[in-house]
């Protein structure tokens, strides 16, 4: 089933890669944000089915943004994508209540969790 997705990633190149992967799987991209603060604002405006969220961004980081979004909408579906050591952030991501934390270069894993 096609999902409406908000991509939150500070790297324009990585946003393009994620967008291409998701569109090729039949999903639609409803918005792109490059910071946590922008993600929170866009989430409230766009009401996406799923948010893909980078951890490290200028200003509000992805884990903080995920907490803020879940405080507004406890049913929000957020998938944390990162290049960082997954084990270091996995516990915190689970405590927040996101769908999961995945290496952003593992497109098959990303698609599996979004489905």
N, C-alpha and C positions, 0 to 999 in steps of 0.2 A: 504494500500500500504506500502510495506516495505521501511524503511528509513535507510540511512547510518548515524550512530550517533557517535559523539565524546563525551566521558564522561570526564568531568573535575571535579575532587573531590580529596581532599588531603587524605582522609581516604581510605586505601586499602579495608577494610571491606565494606564500603559503596559503593565503586566502584563495588565490586562483587555483592552486592544486586541489584544495579541499572542495572548492566549488565544482571543478571539473569531475572529480570523483563522485560527488553526490548527484549532480545532474545526470551523469552517465548511468546512474542506478535508478533514475526516474523520479528523483526528488526535486523540489523547487526551492530556490534560495529566495527568501523574502527580504533579507537584509544582511548587511555586513557592517560590523563594528570593529574598531581598532583599539578600544579601551574598555575597561570594566564599566566605567560611568556611562559611556555611550551604549553599552550592551543593556544596562538596566533601563535606560530611557527607551531604546528601541524595542525591548521586550514588551514593555507596557503599551507601546503604540501598535506593534505588529501581532502580538499574541501567537508566536510561532508554535508548532508542534514540538520541535526539538531545538536546543541551542548547543552548538559545539563551541567550547570555550578553552582558549589558551590559558596557561597559568601566569606566565610572566609578561606583563604589559606595563606601560607607563601609567602612573597614577594608581587607580584601583586595580589590583591583580585579579586574576580569574577566579580564585577560590573565594575571595571576598565578594566579588560580583555574583557568584553562584549563591552565596548565603543571602545576599540582598534580594535576588530574584526569588528565591524560595521563601523568603519572608513575605513577599508580596503575593506569591502564588505557590502554595505548598505542593501543587500538582505539576509544577514545571518539570520538564524532562531536559536535563543538562548532562552533556557528555564532555568531560574534561580531556583535552588533547594536549600533549606536551612532548618535548624532546628531553625533558629533565628525567632524573632518576625516578622511575615510577614508584618504587617501593617507598621512597622518602615521603611522597605526597598521598599515597593510596589510603592510608588510615584517615587522614584529614578529609579527603574527598568522600570517603564512605560515611564519616560522621556528619558531613554536611547534608548528605542524602542525594547525591548525584547518581546518574545511571552507571557511571564508571569512569575510570581513568585509563587512557590508552595512549600509546606512542602515536603521535600524529602521522607518522610515515607508514603505519600499518592499516592501509585502506580497507582490507577485508574485515579486520576487527571492528573498524569504525562502522562500516555498513551493517555488520551483524548486530551491533548494539542499537543502531538506529531503527532497524527493522523491528 
